[in-house]
Amino acid sequence: MFINLDERYHSYLRGGKKLRIDGVDEKVTAYGYTDDGKSIDGYYLTTENYQLYYNNDGVFLRMKALNEVAQPVAKPALIDV
């Protein structure tokens, strides 16, 4: 059995609720499940500056700054038509 993320975190997306991380209020911008390729093994929360990872029991595992998570986007090719 895993955590119902909508029930737990939807109000953070729509309302004024924020997570407090190191004394700073962070708005939750996204959440979702993580997997190991075979089954759901936890979930993540994305805030304005961080991505936080939890296991299926809701136990905090790790936190990464978004600048560590982000990947560069390829420049689009411009084509004359």
C-alpha positions in Angstrom: 0.0 0.0 0.0 1.3 3.4 -0.8 0.5 7.0 0.2 -2.3 8.8 -1.6 -0.3 11.9 -2.8 -3.4 13.9 -3.9 -4.9 13.5 -0.5 -1.7 14.5 1.3 -0.2 17.2 -1.0 -2.9 18.6 -3.3 -3.7 21.5 -0.9 0.0 22.5 -1.2 -0.4 23.0 -4.9 -3.7 24.9 -4.8 -3.6 26.7 -1.5 -1.3 28.8 0.6 0.4 25.8 2.4 4.1 25.6 2.1 6.9 23.3 3.2 9.5 24.8 5.6 13.0 23.7 4.5 15.9 25.1 6.5 13.7 27.9 7.8 12.5 29.0 4.4 9.0 28.5 3.1 9.0 26.6 -0.2 5.9 26.3 -2.4 5.2 22.7 -3.7 5.1 22.8 -7.5 4.8 19.1 -8.3 4.7 15.6 -6.7 4.7 12.0 -8.0 5.8 8.5 -7.5 9.2 7.0 -8.0 10.0 3.5 -9.1 12.8 1.0 -9.4 11.8 -0.2 -12.8 9.5 -2.9 -11.4 7.4 -1.3 -8.7 6.7 2.0 -7.0 9.4 2.5 -4.4 8.5 5.9 -3.0 7.6 9.4 -4.1 9.0 12.9 -4.6 8.0 16.5 -3.9 9.3 19.3 -6.1 9.4 22.8 -4.6 10.6 26.0 -6.0 14.2 25.1 -5.2 14.4 21.5 -4.2 13.3 17.9 -5.0 12.7 15.8 -1.9 12.5 12.0 -2.0 10.6 9.7 0.4 10.1 6.0 0.6 6.6 4.3 0.6 6.3 4.7 4.3 6.8 8.5 4.0 10.3 8.4 5.5 12.5 11.2 4.1 15.4 9.8 2.0 17.2 12.7 0.5 17.0 16.2 -1.0 18.6 17.7 -4.1 18.7 21.3 -5.1 16.9 21.8 -8.5 20.0 23.1 -10.1 21.5 19.6 -9.4 18.5 17.8 -10.8 17.9 20.0 -13.9 19.4 18.9 -17.3 20.3 21.3 -20.1 17.8 21.5 -22.9 19.0 21.3 -26.4 18.7 24.4 -28.5 15.9 24.1 -31.0 16.9 24.0 -34.7 15.4 26.9 -36.7 14.2 25.8 -40.1 13.0 28.1 -42.9 9.9 26.9 -44.6 
